[in-house]
Amino acid sequence: MPKFLFAYHGGGMPESQEEQAKVMAAWGAWFQSSGGAIKDPGNPVSQSRTVAPDGSVLHGGGANPVSGYSLLEAESLDAAVTIAKGCPVLLGGATIEVAETFDVM
């Protein structure tokens, strides 16, 4: 089965414990609704830097820095996109980049 990376861009973190509980419940419901497609729920990420071929470093991750990721399996890119459309990260204003991965070794 093809594997996919969901790279989350933007969004924000919950500001209160009540809001955090709601967000975590939404993530749990999304994981359950995926039917086992989500293989690694991933994590949010913090500060990042972009390293260019010339060795220069851009602080802040560039124009659209990654804010988190998940890994899953789906029948096709379109099926993965359908799963992404239900992801609660979208409720916080983030976007999701969906990319198929492939094994090199």
LUMBAFI-436090 format. One record per residue: residue number from 0; chain; x, y, z of N, C-alpha, C, O in turn. Coordinates in Angstrom, 1 decimal, padded with zeros to 4 digits. Layout:
N
<rec sese="NUM" dovo="A" n_X="X" n_Y="Y" n_Z="Z" ca_X="X" ca_Y="Y" ca_Z="Z" c_X="X" c_Y="Y" c_Z="Z" o_X="X" o_Y="Y" o_Z="Z"/>
...
This chain:
105
<rec sese="0" dovo="A" n_X="000.9" n_Y="-001.2" n_Z="000.0" ca_X="000.0" ca_Y="000.0" ca_Z="000.0" c_X="000.9" c_Y="001.2" c_Z="000.0" o_X="001.9" o_Y="001.3" o_Z="000.8"/>
<rec sese="1" dovo="A" n_X="000.6" n_Y="002.2" n_Z="-000.8" ca_X="001.4" ca_Y="003.5" ca_Z="-000.9" c_X="001.4" c_Y="004.2" c_Z="000.5" o_X="000.4" o_Y="004.2" o_Z="001.2"/>
<rec sese="2" dovo="A" n_X="002.5" n_Y="004.8" n_Z="000.8" ca_X="002.6" ca_Y="005.6" ca_Z="002.0" c_X="002.7" c_Y="007.1" c_Z="001.7" o_X="003.2" o_Y="007.5" o_Z="000.6"/>
<rec sese="3" dovo="A" n_X="002.2" n_Y="007.9" n_Z="002.6" ca_X="002.1" ca_Y="009.3" ca_Z="002.4" c_X="002.5" c_Y="010.1" c_Z="003.6" o_X="002.3" o_Y="009.7" o_Z="004.8"/>
<rec sese="4" dovo="A" n_X="003.1" n_Y="011.3" n_Z="003.3" ca_X="003.5" ca_Y="012.2" ca_Z="004.4" c_X="002.4" c_Y="013.4" c_Z="004.3" o_X="002.1" o_Y="013.9" o_Z="003.3"/>
<rec sese="5" dovo="A" n_X="001.9" n_Y="013.7" n_Z="005.5" ca_X="001.1" ca_Y="014.9" ca_Z="005.6" c_X="002.0" c_Y="015.9" c_Z="006.3" o_X="002.4" o_Y="015.7" o_Z="007.5"/>
<rec sese="6" dovo="A" n_X="002.4" n_Y="017.0" n_Z="005.6" ca_X="003.2" ca_Y="018.0" ca_Z="006.2" c_X="002.3" c_Y="019.2" c_Z="006.5" o_X="001.7" o_Y="019.8" o_Z="005.6"/>
<rec sese="7" dovo="A" n_X="002.1" n_Y="019.5" n_Z="007.8" ca_X="001.2" ca_Y="020.6" ca_Z="008.2" c_X="002.0" c_Y="021.9" c_Z="008.2" o_X="003.1" o_Y="022.0" o_Z="008.6"/>
<rec sese="8" dovo="A" n_X="001.3" n_Y="022.9" n_Z="007.7" ca_X="001.9" ca_Y="024.3" ca_Z="007.6" c_X="001.0" c_Y="025.3" c_Z="008.2" o_X="-000.2" o_Y="025.3" o_Z="007.9"/>
<rec sese="9" dovo="A" n_X="001.5" n_Y="026.1" n_Z="009.1" ca_X="000.7" ca_Y="027.1" ca_Z="009.8" c_X="-000.1" c_Y="026.6" c_Z="010.9" o_X="000.1" o_Y="025.6" o_Z="011.5"/>
<rec sese="10" dovo="A" n_X="-001.2" n_Y="027.4" n_Z="011.2" ca_X="-002.1" ca_Y="027.0" ca_Z="012.3" c_X="-001.5" c_Y="027.5" c_Z="013.6" o_X="-000.5" o_Y="028.3" o_Z="013.6"/>
<rec sese="11" dovo="A" n_X="-002.1" n_Y="027.1" n_Z="014.7" ca_X="-001.7" ca_Y="027.6" ca_Z="016.0" c_X="-001.9" c_Y="026.5" c_Z="017.1" o_X="-002.5" o_Y="025.5" o_Z="016.8"/>
<rec sese="12" dovo="A" n_X="-001.4" n_Y="026.8" n_Z="018.2" ca_X="-001.6" ca_Y="025.9" ca_Z="019.4" c_X="-002.7" c_Y="026.4" c_Z="020.2" o_X="-003.0" o_Y="027.6" o_Z="020.3"/>
<rec sese="13" dovo="A" n_X="-003.5" n_Y="025.4" n_Z="020.9" ca_X="-004.6" ca_Y="025.8" ca_Z="021.7" c_X="-004.0" c_Y="026.7" c_Z="022.9" o_X="-002.9" o_Y="026.5" o_Z="023.4"/>
<rec sese="14" dovo="A" n_X="-004.9" n_Y="027.7" n_Z="023.2" ca_X="-004.4" ca_Y="028.7" ca_Z="024.2" c_X="-004.9" c_Y="028.3" c_Z="025.7" o_X="-004.3" o_Y="028.8" o_Z="026.6"/>
<rec sese="15" dovo="A" n_X="-005.9" n_Y="027.5" n_Z="025.8" ca_X="-006.4" ca_Y="027.1" ca_Z="027.1" c_X="-006.4" c_Y="025.6" c_Z="027.2" o_X="-006.4" o_Y="024.9" o_Z="026.2"/>
<rec sese="16" dovo="A" n_X="-006.5" n_Y="025.1" n_Z="028.5" ca_X="-006.6" ca_Y="023.6" ca_Z="028.7" c_X="-007.9" c_Y="023.1" c_Z="028.1" o_X="-007.9" o_Y="022.0" o_Z="027.6"/>
<rec sese="17" dovo="A" n_X="-009.0" n_Y="023.9" n_Z="028.2" ca_X="-010.3" ca_Y="023.4" ca_Z="027.6" c_X="-010.1" c_Y="023.3" c_Z="026.1" o_X="-010.6" o_Y="022.3" o_Z="025.5"/>
<rec sese="18" dovo="A" n_X="-009.5" n_Y="024.3" n_Z="025.5" ca_X="-009.4" ca_Y="024.3" ca_Z="024.0" c_X="-008.4" c_Y="023.1" c_Z="023.6" o_X="-008.7" o_Y="022.4" o_Z="022.6"/>
<rec sese="19" dovo="A" n_X="-007.4" n_Y="022.9" n_Z="024.4" ca_X="-006.5" ca_Y="021.7" ca_Z="024.1" c_X="-007.2" c_Y="020.4" c_Z="024.2" o_X="-007.0" o_Y="019.5" o_Z="023.4"/>
<rec sese="20" dovo="A" n_X="-008.1" n_Y="020.3" n_Z="025.2" ca_X="-008.9" ca_Y="019.0" ca_Z="025.3" c_X="-009.8" c_Y="018.8" c_Z="024.1" o_X="-009.9" o_Y="017.7" o_Z="023.6"/>
<rec sese="21" dovo="A" n_X="-010.4" n_Y="019.9" n_Z="023.6" ca_X="-011.3" ca_Y="019.8" ca_Z="022.4" c_X="-010.4" c_Y="019.4" c_Z="021.2" o_X="-010.9" o_Y="018.5" o_Z="020.4"/>
<rec sese="22" dovo="A" n_X="-009.3" n_Y="020.0" n_Z="021.1" ca_X="-008.4" ca_Y="019.7" ca_Z="019.9" c_X="-007.9" c_Y="018.2" c_Z="020.0" o_X="-008.0" o_Y="017.5" o_Z="019.0"/>
<rec sese="23" dovo="A" n_X="-007.5" n_Y="017.8" n_Z="021.2" ca_X="-007.1" ca_Y="016.4" ca_Z="021.3" c_X="-008.2" c_Y="015.4" c_Z="021.0" o_X="-008.0" o_Y="014.4" o_Z="020.4"/>
<rec sese="24" dovo="A" n_X="-009.4" n_Y="015.7" n_Z="021.4" ca_X="-010.6" ca_Y="014.9" ca_Z="021.1" c_X="-010.8" c_Y="014.8" c_Z="019.6" o_X="-011.2" o_Y="013.8" o_Z="019.1"/>
<rec sese="25" dovo="A" n_X="-010.7" n_Y="016.0" n_Z="018.9" ca_X="-010.9" ca_Y="016.0" ca_Z="017.5" c_X="-009.8" c_Y="015.2" c_Z="016.8" o_X="-010.1" o_Y="014.5" o_Z="015.8"/>
<rec sese="26" dovo="A" n_X="-008.6" n_Y="015.2" n_Z="017.3" ca_X="-007.5" ca_Y="014.4" ca_Z="016.7" c_X="-007.8" c_Y="012.9" c_Z="016.9" o_X="-007.7" o_Y="012.1" o_Z="016.0"/>
<rec sese="27" dovo="A" n_X="-008.2" n_Y="012.6" n_Z="018.1" ca_X="-008.6" ca_Y="011.2" ca_Z="018.4" c_X="-009.7" c_Y="010.7" c_Z="017.5" o_X="-009.6" o_Y="009.5" o_Z="017.0"/>
<rec sese="28" dovo="A" n_X="-010.7" n_Y="011.5" n_Z="017.3" ca_X="-011.8" ca_Y="011.1" ca_Z="016.4" c_X="-011.3" c_Y="010.9" c_Z="015.0" o_X="-011.8" o_Y="010.0" o_Z="014.3"/>
<rec sese="29" dovo="A" n_X="-010.4" n_Y="011.8" n_Z="014.5" ca_X="-009.9" ca_Y="011.7" ca_Z="013.2" c_X="-009.1" c_Y="010.4" c_Z="013.0" o_X="-009.2" o_Y="009.7" o_Z="012.0"/>
<rec sese="30" dovo="A" n_X="-008.2" n_Y="010.1" n_Z="014.0" ca_X="-007.5" ca_Y="008.9" ca_Z="013.9" c_X="-008.4" c_Y="007.7" c_Z="013.8" o_X="-008.1" o_Y="006.8" o_Z="013.0"/>
<rec sese="31" dovo="A" n_X="-009.4" n_Y="007.7" n_Z="014.6" ca_X="-010.4" ca_Y="006.5" ca_Z="014.6" c_X="-011.1" c_Y="006.5" c_Z="013.2" o_X="-011.3" o_Y="005.4" o_Z="012.7"/>
<rec sese="32" dovo="A" n_X="-011.5" n_Y="007.6" n_Z="012.7" ca_X="-012.2" ca_Y="007.6" ca_Z="011.4" c_X="-011.3" c_Y="007.2" c_Z="010.2" o_X="-011.9" o_Y="006.9" o_Z="009.1"/>
<rec sese="33" dovo="A" n_X="-010.0" n_Y="007.2" n_Z="010.4" ca_X="-009.1" ca_Y="006.9" ca_Z="009.3" c_X="-009.1" c_Y="005.4" c_Z="009.0" o_X="-008.5" o_Y="004.9" o_Z="008.0"/>
<rec sese="34" dovo="A" n_X="-009.7" n_Y="004.6" n_Z="009.9" ca_X="-009.8" ca_Y="003.1" ca_Z="009.6" c_X="-008.4" c_Y="002.5" c_Z="009.7" o_X="-008.2" o_Y="001.5" o_Z="009.0"/>
<rec sese="35" dovo="A" n_X="-007.5" n_Y="003.0" n_Z="010.5" ca_X="-006.1" ca_Y="002.5" ca_Z="010.6" c_X="-005.2" c_Y="002.9" c_Z="009.6" o_X="-004.0" o_Y="002.4" o_Z="009.5"/>
<rec sese="36" dovo="A" n_X="-005.6" n_Y="003.9" n_Z="008.7" ca_X="-004.6" ca_Y="004.4" ca_Z="007.7" c_X="-003.5" c_Y="005.2" c_Z="008.3" o_X="-002.4" o_Y="005.2" o_Z="007.7"/>
<rec sese="37" dovo="A" n_X="-003.7" n_Y="005.8" n_Z="009.4" ca_X="-002.6" ca_Y="006.6" ca_Z="010.0" c_X="-001.7" c_Y="005.7" c_Z="010.7" o_X="-002.0" o_Y="005.1" o_Z="011.7"/>
<rec sese="38" dovo="A" n_X="-000.5" n_Y="005.6" n_Z="010.2" ca_X="000.6" ca_Y="004.7" ca_Z="010.8" c_X="001.4" c_Y="005.4" c_Z="011.9" o_X="001.9" o_Y="004.7" o_Z="012.8"/>
<rec sese="39" dovo="A" n_X="001.6" n_Y="006.7" n_Z="011.7" ca_X="002.4" ca_Y="007.5" ca_Z="012.7" c_X="001.6" c_Y="008.8" c_Z="012.8" o_X="001.6" o_Y="009.6" o_Z="011.9"/>
<rec sese="40" dovo="A" n_X="001.0" n_Y="009.0" n_Z="014.0" ca_X="000.2" ca_Y="010.3" ca_Z="014.1" c_X="001.1" c_Y="011.5" c_Z="014.0" o_X="000.6" o_Y="012.6" o_Z="013.8"/>
<rec sese="41" dovo="A" n_X="002.4" n_Y="011.3" n_Z="014.2" ca_X="003.3" ca_Y="012.5" ca_Z="014.1" c_X="003.3" c_Y="013.3" c_Z="015.3" o_X="002.9" o_Y="012.9" o_Z="016.4"/>
<rec sese="42" dovo="A" n_X="003.8" n_Y="014.5" n_Z="015.1" ca_X="003.9" ca_Y="015.5" ca_Z="016.2" c_X="004.0" c_Y="016.9" c_Z="015.6" o_X="004.3" o_Y="017.1" o_Z="014.4"/>
<rec sese="43" dovo="A" n_X="003.7" n_Y="017.9" n_Z="016.4" ca_X="004.0" ca_Y="019.3" ca_Z="016.0" c_X="005.5" c_Y="019.5" c_Z="016.1" o_X="006.2" o_Y="018.7" o_Z="016.7"/>
<rec sese="44" dovo="A" n_X="006.0" n_Y="020.4" n_Z="015.4" ca_X="007.4" ca_Y="020.8" ca_Z="015.4" c_X="007.6" c_Y="022.2" c_Z="015.9" o_X="006.7" o_Y="023.0" o_Z="015.9"/>
<rec sese="45" dovo="A" n_X="008.8" n_Y="022.5" n_Z="016.3" ca_X="009.1" ca_Y="023.9" ca_Z="016.8" c_X="010.0" c_Y="024.6" c_Z="015.8" o_X="009.8" o_Y="024.4" o_Z="014.6"/>
<rec sese="46" dovo="A" n_X="010.9" n_Y="025.4" n_Z="016.3" ca_X="011.7" ca_Y="026.2" ca_Z="015.4" c_X="012.4" c_Y="025.4" c_Z="014.4" o_X="012.8" o_Y="024.2" o_Z="014.6"/>
<rec sese="47" dovo="A" n_X="012.6" n_Y="026.0" n_Z="013.2" ca_X="013.3" ca_Y="025.3" ca_Z="012.1" c_X="014.2" c_Y="026.3" c_Z="011.4" o_X="014.1" o_Y="027.5" o_Z="011.6"/>
<rec sese="48" dovo="A" n_X="015.1" n_Y="025.7" n_Z="010.7" ca_X="016.0" ca_Y="026.5" ca_Z="009.8" c_X="016.1" c_Y="025.8" c_Z="008.5" o_X="016.0" o_Y="024.6" o_Z="008.4"/>
<rec sese="49" dovo="A" n_X="016.3" n_Y="026.6" n_Z="007.4" ca_X="016.4" ca_Y="026.0" ca_Z="006.1" c_X="017.9" c_Y="026.2" c_Z="005.6" o_X="018.4" o_Y="027.3" o_Z="005.7"/>
<rec sese="50" dovo="A" n_X="018.5" n_Y="025.1" n_Z="005.3" ca_X="019.9" ca_Y="025.1" ca_Z="004.8" c_X="019.9" c_Y="025.1" c_Z="003.3" o_X="019.4" o_Y="024.1" o_Z="002.7"/>
<rec sese="51" dovo="A" n_X="020.6" n_Y="026.0" n_Z="002.7" ca_X="020.7" ca_Y="026.1" ca_Z="001.2" c_X="021.9" c_Y="025.4" c_Z="000.7" o_X="022.8" o_Y="025.1" o_Z="001.5"/>
<rec sese="52" dovo="A" n_X="022.0" n_Y="025.1" n_Z="-000.6" ca_X="023.2" ca_Y="024.3" ca_Z="-001.1" c_X="024.5" c_Y="025.0" c_Z="-000.8" o_X="025.5" o_Y="024.4" o_Z="-000.7"/>
<rec sese="53" dovo="A" n_X="024.5" n_Y="026.4" n_Z="-000.8" ca_X="025.7" ca_Y="027.1" ca_Z="-000.5" c_X="026.1" c_Y="027.1" c_Z="001.0" o_X="027.1" o_Y="027.8" o_Z="001.4"/>
<rec sese="54" dovo="A" n_X="025.3" n_Y="026.5" n_Z="001.8" ca_X="025.6" ca_Y="026.5" ca_Z="003.2" c_X="024.9" c_Y="027.6" c_Z="004.0" o_X="025.0" o_Y="027.6" o_Z="005.3"/>
<rec sese="55" dovo="A" n_X="024.3" n_Y="028.5" n_Z="003.4" ca_X="023.6" ca_Y="029.6" ca_Z="004.1" c_X="022.4" c_Y="029.0" c_Z="004.8" o_X="021.8" o_Y="028.0" o_Z="004.4"/>
<rec sese="56" dovo="A" n_X="022.0" n_Y="029.7" n_Z="005.9" ca_X="020.9" ca_Y="029.2" ca_Z="006.7" c_X="019.9" c_Y="030.3" c_Z="006.9" o_X="020.2" o_Y="031.5" o_Z="007.2"/>
<rec sese="57" dovo="A" n_X="018.6" n_Y="029.9" n_Z="006.6" ca_X="017.5" ca_Y="030.8" ca_Z="006.7" c_X="016.8" c_Y="030.5" c_Z="008.0" o_X="016.3" o_Y="029.3" o_Z="008.1"/>
<rec sese="58" dovo="A" n_X="016.7" n_Y="031.4" n_Z="008.9" ca_X="016.0" ca_Y="031.1" ca_Z="010.2" c_X="014.5" c_Y="031.2" c_Z="010.0" o_X="014.0" o_Y="032.0" o_Z="009.2"/>
<rec sese="59" dovo="A" n_X="013.8" n_Y="030.4" n_Z="010.7" ca_X="012.3" ca_Y="030.5" ca_Z="010.7" c_X="011.7" c_Y="029.5" c_Z="009.7" o_X="010.5" o_Y="029.5" o_Z="009.5"/>
<rec sese="60" dovo="A" n_X="012.5" n_Y="028.7" n_Z="009.0" ca_X="011.9" ca_Y="027.7" ca_Z="008.1" c_X="011.4" c_Y="028.2" c_Z="006.7" o_X="010.9" o_Y="027.4" o_Z="006.0"/>
<rec sese="61" dovo="A" n_X="011.7" n_Y="029.4" n_Z="006.4" ca_X="011.3" ca_Y="029.8" ca_Z="005.0" c_X="009.9" c_Y="030.5" c_Z="005.0" o_X="009.4" o_Y="030.9" o_Z="006.0"/>
<rec sese="62" dovo="A" n_X="009.4" n_Y="030.6" n_Z="003.8" ca_X="008.1" ca_Y="031.3" ca_Z="003.6" c_X="006.9" c_Y="030.6" c_Z="004.2" o_X="005.9" o_Y="031.2" o_Z="004.6"/>
<rec sese="63" dovo="A" n_X="006.9" n_Y="029.2" n_Z="004.2" ca_X="005.8" ca_Y="028.5" ca_Z="004.7" c_X="006.3" c_Y="027.3" c_Z="005.6" o_X="006.2" o_Y="026.2" o_Z="005.1"/>
<rec sese="64" dovo="A" n_X="006.8" n_Y="027.6" n_Z="006.8" ca_X="007.4" ca_Y="026.5" ca_Z="007.6" c_X="006.5" c_Y="025.4" c_Z="008.0" o_X="005.3" o_Y="025.6" o_Z="008.2"/>
<rec sese="65" dovo="A" n_X="007.1" n_Y="024.2" n_Z="008.1" ca_X="006.3" ca_Y="023.1" ca_Z="008.6" c_X="006.0" c_Y="023.3" c_Z="010.0" o_X="006.8" o_Y="023.7" o_Z="010.8"/>
<rec sese="66" dovo="A" n_X="004.8" n_Y="022.9" n_Z="010.4" ca_X="004.4" ca_Y="023.0" ca_Z="011.8" c_X="004.1" c_Y="021.6" c_Z="012.4" o_X="003.9" o_Y="021.5" o_Z="013.7"/>
<rec sese="67" dovo="A" n_X="004.1" n_Y="020.6" n_Z="011.6" ca_X="003.9" ca_Y="019.2" ca_Z="012.1" c_X="003.8" c_Y="018.2" c_Z="011.0" o_X="003.9" o_Y="018.6" o_Z="009.8"/>
<rec sese="68" dovo="A" n_X="003.6" n_Y="016.9" n_Z="011.3" ca_X="003.5" ca_Y="015.9" ca_Z="010.3" c_X="002.7" c_Y="014.7" c_Z="010.8" o_X="002.6" o_Y="014.5" o_Z="012.0"/>
<rec sese="69" dovo="A" n_X="002.3" n_Y="013.9" n_Z="009.9" ca_X="001.7" ca_Y="012.6" ca_Z="010.1" c_X="002.1" c_Y="011.7" c_Z="009.0" o_X="002.4" o_Y="012.2" o_Z="007.9"/>
<rec sese="70" dovo="A" n_X="002.2" n_Y="010.4" n_Z="009.2" ca_X="002.5" ca_Y="009.4" ca_Z="008.1" c_X="001.3" c_Y="008.4" c_Z="008.1" o_X="000.8" o_Y="007.9" o_Z="009.1"/>
<rec sese="71" dovo="A" n_X="000.9" n_Y="008.1" n_Z="006.8" ca_X="-000.2" ca_Y="007.2" ca_Z="006.7" c_X="-000.1" c_Y="006.3" c_Z="005.4" o_X="000.8" o_Y="006.6" o_Z="004.6"/>
<rec sese="72" dovo="A" n_X="-001.0" n_Y="005.4" n_Z="005.3" ca_X="-001.1" ca_Y="004.6" ca_Z="004.1" c_X="-002.5" c_Y="004.8" c_Z="003.5" o_X="-003.5" o_Y="004.9" o_Z="004.2"/>
<rec sese="73" dovo="A" n_X="-002.5" n_Y="004.8" n_Z="002.2" ca_X="-003.8" ca_Y="005.0" ca_Z="001.5" c_X="-003.6" c_Y="004.3" c_Z="000.1" o_X="-002.5" o_Y="004.1" o_Z="-000.4"/>
<rec sese="74" dovo="A" n_X="-004.8" n_Y="004.0" n_Z="-000.5" ca_X="-004.8" ca_Y="003.4" ca_Z="-001.9" c_X="-004.2" c_Y="004.3" c_Z="-002.9" o_X="-003.6" o_Y="003.8" o_Z="-003.9"/>
<rec sese="75" dovo="A" n_X="-004.3" n_Y="005.6" n_Z="-002.8" ca_X="-003.8" ca_Y="006.5" ca_Z="-003.8" c_X="-003.7" c_Y="007.9" c_Z="-003.3" o_X="-004.0" o_Y="008.2" o_Z="-002.1"/>
<rec sese="76" dovo="A" n_X="-003.1" n_Y="008.8" n_Z="-004.0" ca_X="-002.9" ca_Y="010.2" ca_Z="-003.6" c_X="-004.3" c_Y="010.8" c_Z="-003.4" o_X="-004.5" o_Y="011.5" o_Z="-002.4"/>
<rec sese="77" dovo="A" n_X="-005.3" n_Y="010.5" n_Z="-004.3" ca_X="-006.6" ca_Y="011.0" ca_Z="-004.1" c_X="-007.2" c_Y="010.5" c_Z="-002.8" o_X="-007.9" o_Y="011.3" o_Z="-002.1"/>
<rec sese="78" dovo="A" n_X="-007.0" n_Y="009.3" n_Z="-002.4" ca_X="-007.5" ca_Y="008.7" ca_Z="-001.2" c_X="-006.9" c_Y="009.4" c_Z="000.0" o_X="-007.5" o_Y="009.7" o_Z="001.0"/>
<rec sese="79" dovo="A" n_X="-005.6" n_Y="009.7" n_Z="-000.1" ca_X="-004.9" ca_Y="010.4" ca_Z="001.0" c_X="-005.4" c_Y="011.8" c_Z="001.2" o_X="-005.6" o_Y="012.3" o_Z="002.3"/>
<rec sese="80" dovo="A" n_X="-005.7" n_Y="012.4" n_Z="000.1" ca_X="-006.2" ca_Y="013.8" ca_Z="000.1" c_X="-007.6" c_Y="013.8" c_Z="000.8" o_X="-007.9" o_Y="014.7" o_Z="001.6"/>
<rec sese="81" dovo="A" n_X="-008.4" n_Y="012.8" n_Z="000.5" ca_X="-009.7" ca_Y="012.7" ca_Z="001.1" c_X="-009.6" c_Y="012.5" c_Z="002.6" o_X="-010.3" o_Y="013.2" o_Z="003.4"/>
<rec sese="82" dovo="A" n_X="-008.6" n_Y="011.7" n_Z="003.1" ca_X="-008.3" ca_Y="011.6" ca_Z="004.5" c_X="-007.9" c_Y="012.9" c_Z="005.1" o_X="-008.3" o_Y="013.3" o_Z="006.2"/>
<rec sese="83" dovo="A" n_X="-007.0" n_Y="013.6" n_Z="004.4" ca_X="-006.5" ca_Y="014.9" ca_Z="004.8" c_X="-007.6" c_Y="016.0" c_Z="005.0" o_X="-007.6" o_Y="016.8" o_Z="005.9"/>
<rec sese="84" dovo="A" n_X="-008.6" n_Y="015.9" n_Z="004.2" ca_X="-009.7" ca_Y="016.9" ca_Z="004.3" c_X="-010.5" c_Y="016.8" c_Z="005.6" o_X="-011.1" o_Y="017.7" o_Z="006.0"/>
<rec sese="85" dovo="A" n_X="-010.3" n_Y="015.7" n_Z="006.4" ca_X="-011.0" ca_Y="015.5" ca_Z="007.7" c_X="-010.1" c_Y="015.9" c_Z="008.8" o_X="-010.5" o_Y="015.8" o_Z="010.0"/>
<rec sese="86" dovo="A" n_X="-008.8" n_Y="016.2" n_Z="008.5" ca_X="-007.8" ca_Y="016.5" ca_Z="009.6" c_X="-008.2" c_Y="017.7" c_Z="010.4" o_X="-008.4" o_Y="018.8" o_Z="009.8"/>
<rec sese="87" dovo="A" n_X="-008.2" n_Y="017.6" n_Z="011.7" ca_X="-008.5" ca_Y="018.8" ca_Z="012.6" c_X="-007.5" c_Y="019.9" c_Z="012.5" o_X="-007.9" o_Y="021.0" o_Z="013.0"/>
<rec sese="88" dovo="A" n_X="-006.3" n_Y="019.7" n_Z="012.0" ca_X="-005.4" ca_Y="020.8" ca_Z="011.8" c_X="-006.0" c_Y="021.9" c_Z="011.0" o_X="-005.6" o_Y="023.1" o_Z="011.1"/>
<rec sese="89" dovo="A" n_X="-006.9" n_Y="021.6" n_Z="010.0" ca_X="-007.5" ca_Y="022.5" ca_Z="009.2" c_X="-008.4" c_Y="023.5" c_Z="009.9" o_X="-008.5" o_Y="024.7" o_Z="009.5"/>
<rec sese="90" dovo="A" n_X="-008.9" n_Y="023.1" n_Z="011.1" ca_X="-009.8" ca_Y="023.9" ca_Z="011.9" c_X="-009.0" c_Y="025.1" c_Z="012.5" o_X="-009.6" o_Y="026.1" o_Z="012.8"/>
<rec sese="91" dovo="A" n_X="-007.7" n_Y="024.9" n_Z="012.7" ca_X="-006.9" ca_Y="025.9" ca_Z="013.2" c_X="-006.2" c_Y="026.8" c_Z="012.2" o_X="-005.4" o_Y="027.6" o_Z="012.5"/>
<rec sese="92" dovo="A" n_X="-006.7" n_Y="026.7" n_Z="010.9" ca_X="-006.1" ca_Y="027.6" ca_Z="009.9" c_X="-004.9" c_Y="027.1" c_Z="009.2" o_X="-004.4" o_Y="027.8" o_Z="008.3"/>
<rec sese="93" dovo="A" n_X="-004.5" n_Y="025.9" n_Z="009.5" ca_X="-003.3" ca_Y="025.3" ca_Z="008.9" c_X="-003.7" c_Y="024.7" c_Z="007.5" o_X="-004.8" o_Y="024.5" o_Z="007.2"/>
<rec sese="94" dovo="A" n_X="-002.7" n_Y="024.4" n_Z="006.7" ca_X="-002.8" ca_Y="023.7" ca_Z="005.4" c_X="-002.1" c_Y="022.4" c_Z="005.5" o_X="-001.2" o_Y="022.2" o_Z="006.4"/>
<rec sese="95" dovo="A" n_X="-002.4" n_Y="021.5" n_Z="004.6" ca_X="-001.8" ca_Y="020.2" ca_Z="004.6" c_X="-001.2" c_Y="019.9" c_Z="003.3" o_X="-001.9" o_Y="019.9" o_Z="002.2"/>
<rec sese="96" dovo="A" n_X="000.1" n_Y="019.7" n_Z="003.2" ca_X="000.8" ca_Y="019.2" ca_Z="002.0" c_X="000.8" c_Y="017.7" c_Z="002.0" o_X="001.3" o_Y="017.1" o_Z="003.0"/>
<rec sese="97" dovo="A" n_X="000.2" n_Y="017.0" n_Z="001.0" ca_X="000.1" ca_Y="015.6" ca_Z="000.9" c_X="001.1" c_Y="015.1" c_Z="-000.1" o_X="001.0" o_Y="015.5" o_Z="-001.3"/>
<rec sese="98" dovo="A" n_X="002.0" n_Y="014.2" n_Z="000.3" ca_X="003.0" ca_Y="013.7" ca_Z="-000.7" c_X="003.2" c_Y="012.2" c_Z="-000.5" o_X="003.4" o_Y="011.8" o_Z="000.6"/>
<rec sese="99" dovo="A" n_X="003.3" n_Y="011.5" n_Z="-001.6" ca_X="003.5" ca_Y="010.1" ca_Z="-001.5" c_X="005.0" c_Y="009.9" c_Z="-001.3" o_X="005.9" o_Y="010.6" o_Z="-001.9"/>
<rec sese="100" dovo="A" n_X="005.4" n_Y="009.0" n_Z="-000.4" ca_X="006.7" ca_Y="008.6" ca_Z="-000.2" c_X="007.1" c_Y="007.3" c_Z="-000.9" o_X="006.1" o_Y="006.6" o_Z="-001.3"/>
<rec sese="101" dovo="A" n_X="008.3" n_Y="007.0" n_Z="-001.0" ca_X="008.7" ca_Y="005.7" ca_Z="-001.6" c_X="010.0" c_Y="005.2" c_Z="-001.0" o_X="010.8" o_Y="006.0" o_Z="-000.5"/>
<rec sese="102" dovo="A" n_X="010.1" n_Y="003.9" n_Z="-000.9" ca_X="011.3" ca_Y="003.3" ca_Z="-000.3" c_X="012.4" c_Y="003.3" c_Z="-001.3" o_X="012.3" o_Y="003.0" o_Z="-002.5"/>
<rec sese="103" dovo="A" n_X="013.6" n_Y="003.7" n_Z="-000.8" ca_X="014.8" ca_Y="003.8" ca_Z="-001.6" c_X="015.6" c_Y="002.5" c_Z="-001.4" o_X="016.2" o_Y="002.0" o_Z="-002.3"/>
<rec sese="104" dovo="A" n_X="015.5" n_Y="002.0" n_Z="-000.2" ca_X="016.3" ca_Y="000.7" ca_Z="000.1" c_X="015.4" c_Y="-000.3" c_Z="000.7" o_X="015.8" o_Y="-001.4" o_Z="001.0"/>
